Amino acid sequence: MNDKSPVIIFLLAMMLLVLAGDSLYAQDSTLRHLSLPEAIDLSIKNSKELKSGNARTDRATAAVQEARDQRLPDVKISGSYLRLNSPNVSLKTKSGTGATDSNSVKLSSVVYGLANVSLPLYSGLRIRNGIEAAKYQEQAVRADAAGSRDNVVLNTVTAYINLYKAKAAVALVKENLEQSRQRGKDFSNLEKNGLLARNDLLTAQLQTSNIELSLFDAESNYRLAVINMDILLGLPEKTILETDTASTMQVPAALKPVDDYLKAAADNRSDLKAIAFRSKAAATGIKIAKGAYYPGVALTGGYVAADIPGLLTITNAVNIGLGVQYSVSSLWKSKAKLAEAKAQEQELLANGEGLQEKVRAQIYEAYQAYLVNREKIQVYQQAIEQAQENYTITNNKYNNSLVTTTELLNADVAQLQAKLNHAFAQADLVVAYNKLLQVSGLLPSATQP
């Protein structure tokens, strides 16, 4: 047995393990063709982040209704039955002659009931402003949910592109492996006929072994990309996904001017909308704090009924009127609340200005990243042509014994690397474009550029 036998046996064993694993994996798996728009729809439907956002939106909507309920009347009903011991009760009344008569009454129980209604008429506009502030907060939460949706969409696009890249890598490495194996067979025949040095054959076989190992890694990365995509989309983890190249590689021929994306961000960015709504809510909070300086006026009404056996019975005691309430302590206690509300407004305004600067920087960065990726594709396309021509020339030189086997194999590796770089650059351009749409607030149209 020669020195390379252990290496060959090891590689054969690895191949058998991988093929066996793939066979078992395939038996329990289902194949599904998935376009990018379908992936986005599934991720939105199954996103835990978006479900949590929907719950926050429902809570904000309930807060608005709670604020509106403050305009409704307060109705309180109370009643009691009291059992008494034997109290000493003496009733003194004046007779017609002016003399005072004293009567002793024995009491054992008291029953009474009260009903009070209060309808607020004026509260320093605190109720109206409270409703307005709650509405702004609700709109802010809805904007947050829209921003979360954009994040989910971009994450889905990135995961889909990673799956495409992993599949493309497997295909290119397999293609290169077939060529390398064929070269190995040709070199083996030449070596048997004494036309090739054994060292050159071993060099070619070693490259084939390296490509096989690269294929193991590429297939493993592909399987992991599929599993991650299944989890992201809420699909069974045994689902094998086939990407749709046509829907994946859709990008516009040319970008709009960067100023158009800046304007779109100002109009459409969810986080800018959210902080604007919260700033409005904070401004309304100042009005609410100032409302404490004003009195409250309410329409009041009530009903009283009582029964004290042997002494007193009251029925149909209805009252109606106006009630005025004013807290004098609000003159000094409300100053801190007012200062806090003003500080919150200033904080949000400053955060909004900082966010606007951040958004502008993000757009310029994403815009340049797209342009750079587009230029890379052109360079990598030229690199493919150059690598192919270089391999042809090197192969001709090798056939004429002008270059070594190592130089020929290096030229072949350069071809594979150029093809991988070009395929990855095309995929990265899609991610760069969708990133530009996201930072511009235009991501929902990503599937239809």
N, C-alpha and C positions, 0 to 999 in steps of 0.2 A: 504493500500500500504506500503511495507516494505522500509527500508532505501536505499536499492540498486536500487530501481526502477528508480530514476532520472538518475543514471549512465547508466543503460541499455537503457533507452529511448534516452539518448544523443548518445550512441554508435550506436544504430539503425539508428538514424537520420543521423549521419556521414556516415554510410555505404550506405544509400540511396542516399545521395548527391554524393558520389564518384561513385556509380554505374550509376547514372543519367548522371554525367559528362562524364564518360567513354562511355556511350551509345551515347550521342550527339557527342563526339569526334570521335567515330568509324564510325558514319554515314557519316561524311564528309572526312574520311581518306581513304587512299589506302595503302595496305600492299606491301612491297618490300623486297625481300631477297637480302642481300648485302654482298658480300665477301670483305675481306680487300683489295685485289688488285683492285677491282672495286671502292671501296671508294677512294683509292689513285688516280686512274685515274680521277675520278670526281673532286676531290679537286684540282688537277693540272689544269684541264680544266677550272675551274670556279674561281680560286684564283685571287682576285683583286691585291694581292701583286705581283704575277707573271706577270699579265698583265702590271702593272706599270714597272716591270723589263724589259719586252719586249720593252716597249716604250723607256726606257733608252738605251737599246741595239741599237735600230734603230737610236737614236740620235748620239750614238758613231760611228756607221757605216757612218752616214752622215758627221761626223767630219773628218773621214778618207778621204772621197771623196773630202771634202772641201780642205784638205791639198794637195791632189793630183792635184786639179785644179790650185794650185799655179804654176805648171809647164807650164800651157797653156799660150799662148800669151795674152797680154792686147791690146785690140783694142778700140780706142776712136774716135768717129766721132762728129764733131761739125760744126755748120754753123750759120751765122747771116745775117740778112738783116737790115741795118741801114738807117734810114731816116734822112737826114741832113738839117740844115737850109741853109743859103746862106753864106758859108765860103769864105773868100778871099784866093784863091789858085793861086800862081804865079809860073810857071815852067820856070826855067832858063836853057838854053842849049847853048852850044858853036857851033858856025858855023864853016865852013871849014877854014875861015880866022882867027879864034881864037877869034872873037868877041862874046860877050854874048848877046843872045836874050832872051827876057822876054815875056812870053805868059800868059795871064790870063785865067783861066779855071773855069767854073761854075759847081759845084757839087751839086747834090740833093740826091743821095743815094749811098750806098756801099753794095755789096753782096760778101760774101766769104765763103768757106767751107774748112775744114781741116780733114784729116784722119791720125791717127798715130797708128802704130803697134810696140809693144815692146815684144820680146821673151827673157825671162831670160836664159842666158847661164851659169852664175856662180853667186852664192849669198852667198859665204862662207859656202856652204852645208846646209844652213838654211832650204831650201825647202825639201831636202832629209831627213834631220833629223826631220823636222816637220811631214812628212809622217810617219816616223818610230815611233815617239812618239805617234801619233794618233792611230797607230795600237796597240801599247802596251796598251793604255787606253781602246781601244775597247775590247781587250782580258781580261782586268781587269773587265770591266763591264759585260762581258759574264760569267766570273767566279763568280761575285757577283750574277748574275741571277741563276747560278747553286746552289750556297749556299742557296739562297732563296727557291729554289725548295726543297732542303733537309729539310729546316725548315717546309715547308708546308707538306711534307710527314710525318715527325715526329709528327707534330700537328695532322694530320689525324689519324695516328696510335694510338696516345694517346686518342683522342676523341672516336675512335672505341672501344678501350679497356675499356674506361669508360662506354660506352654504354653496352658492354658485362657484365661488373661488375654490373651495375644497373639491368640488366635483370636477372643475376644470383642471385642477392640479393632478387629480387621479388620472384623468383622460390623457393629459400630456405625458405624464410619467410612464403610463402604460405604452403609449406610442413609442416613446424613446426606448423603453425596455425591449419591445419587439425588434426595433432596429439593432439594439445592442446584442440581442441573442442571435439575430441573423448574422451579424458581423462575427460573433464568436464562432458560429458554425463555419463561416468562410475561412476564418483564421485557422480553425482546427484542421480543415482540409489542406490548407497551405502548409501547416506545420507538419502534417503527416507526409506530405510530398517533399519535405525538405526545403520548401520555398519561404519559410518564415521561422524566425528564431523563437524558441520556446518561451523566452522571456516576454516577447511581444504578445504571444497568445495568453500568457498568464496575466499580463497587464489588461488585455481586453476582457478576460474573464473576471478580473477583479472589478473592473468598471461595471460589468453586468451585475455582479453581486451588490455593489453599492447602489445601483439603480433599484434593485429588488428591495433593499432595505429602505430606500426612499419611498418606494411604493407602499410598503407596510405603514410607514408614518403617514403618508397621504391618505390612505384608506382609513386609518384610525382617526385622523382629523375629520374626515368626511362623516364617519359614523357619529362622532361627538357633535359635529355641527347639526346633523339630522336630529339627534336626541334633544339638543338645546332648542332647536326650532319647534319640535313637537311640544316640549314643555311650555314654550312661549305662547304657542297657539292653542294650548289646551287639548292637544291630540294624544291618542295612545302613543306611548314611547316606542312601540314597535312599528310605527308607521314610517315607511321609507318615502321620502319626498323627492320628487323630480321637479327641478326648477324650470320655468318657462323663460328661455333666453330672450324671446321677442319682447315680453313684458318687462324683463329685467333691465335691458339696456336702452330704455327710452330716455333720451336726454335731448334738449333742444340744440339746434344747429349753432345758435349763438345766444349769448345772454343779453338781457336788457341792460341799459346803463345802470351803474351802481346807484345813482340817485333814485331810480324807480324802486329799487329794493329798500332803500332808506325810507322813502315815502310809504311804501306798503307796510313796513314794520311799524311806523308811527300810527297807521290806521288799523292794523290787524293784530299786532302782538298781544297775546292774552295777558302776559305779565304786566305790560304797560297799562292795559285796561284795568286790571285788578288793582294796581296801586293807585290809579286815578279814582276808582270808585271808593277805595278806602280813604283817600284824602277827602273826598266829598263827605263820607260818613264822619270823619273827624271834624270837619267844619260844622256839620250839623250837631255834633256832640258839644261844640262850644255854645250853640244856641240852647241846647238842653240844659247845660250848666247855668246859663244866664236865666233860664226860666224859673230857677229856684228863688229869684229875687221878687217874683210876683205872687200874688195871692191865688188861692184856688177857690173857684165858685162852683157849687153843685146844686142841682135841684133835688130836694129831699122829700121823702114821704115815709109814713109809717103807720102801723096798726098795733094797738095794745088791747090785750084781753087779760082779765084777772078774776080770780074767784077765791075769796077768803070766807069759808063757810061760817055763817052766823054773823058776818060783819059787813062784807063788801063784795059786790059783783060788778065788773066793768066789761062792756061789750061795745062794738062799733066805735071804738075810739080811734078815729082816723085823723092823721095830720099830714099836711103838705106845706112846703115852704122852700126858702133859699138858704143855703148854708155857705158861709165864708170862712176860709181857713188861711191863716198866714203865720208862717214860722219866722219870728223875729230873729232867731239865731242864725237863719240863713244869710243874714247880712254879713256875718263874719265866717261862718262855716263853709260857704260856697266858694270862697276865694280860692282855696286850694284846688277844688275840683275844676274850677274855670282855668286855673293856671295849668293843670295837668292836661286838660283838653287842648289848650293852645299848644303846649309842648308836643303833644302827639301829632297835631296837624303839621307842625314845623318838621318833625321827624319824617313823616311820610312824604312831605314835599321834597325834602333833601334826598330821601331814598329814591323818589321818582326821578329826580335829576341825575342821580348816579346811575340808575338803571338805563336811562336814555343814552348816556355815554357808553355804557357797557354794550348796549344793543348796537350802536353804531360801530364799535370796535368788532363785535361779532360778525356783522355784515361784511365789513371790509376784509376780515380774515377769511370768511367763507368764500367770498367772491374771488380773492386771490388764490385760495386753495383750488377752486374749480379751474381757474385759468392755468395754474401750474399742472394739474392733473391732465388737462386737455393737451398741453404741450408735451407732457411725458408720453402720451399715447403716440404722438407723431414721432418722437425720438425712438420709442421702442419699436415702432413699425419699421423705421429705418434700420434699427439694430437687428431685427429679424432678417431683413434682406441682406444686410452686411454679414450676419452670421452664416446664412445659407451660402452666400457666395464664398465666404472664407472657408467653409467646410468643403465646398466643391473644389476649390483651388488646392486646399490641403490634401484632399483625397487624391487628386491627380498627382500631386507631388509625392504622396506616399506610394502610389503605384509605380512611380518612377524612382523610388528609393531616395527621394530628396529630403524627406522629413521623417521624424521618428514616429513610432506608434503613439507615444504620449502626446505629441502635437496633434495627431489626428483625433485622438479621444478628447483632448481639450477643446478642439474645434466643435466636436459633437456636443459636448456639455454646454458650450457657449450657445449653440442653437436652442437647446432646451431652456436655458436660463432666459434667453431673449423672448421665447414664446410665453413662458410663465410671466415674465415682467409685463408683456403686452396684455395678456389676459387679465392680470390683476389690476393693471392701470385702467382698463376699460371698466372693471367693476368698481374701482375706487372713484371713478368719475361719477358714477351713479350716486354713490354715497355723498360725494361732495356737493352734487346738485341738490339732493334732498336736504342736506344740511343747510344750504343757502336758503332753500324754501322755508325751512323751519325757523331760522333766525329772522326771516322776513315776515313771518306770520302767514305764509302761503302754502304750508305743507299739505293741506287737504287736496290740492290739485296736483300732488306729486305724481300720481299715476297717469295723468293726462297732460304732459308738458306741451 
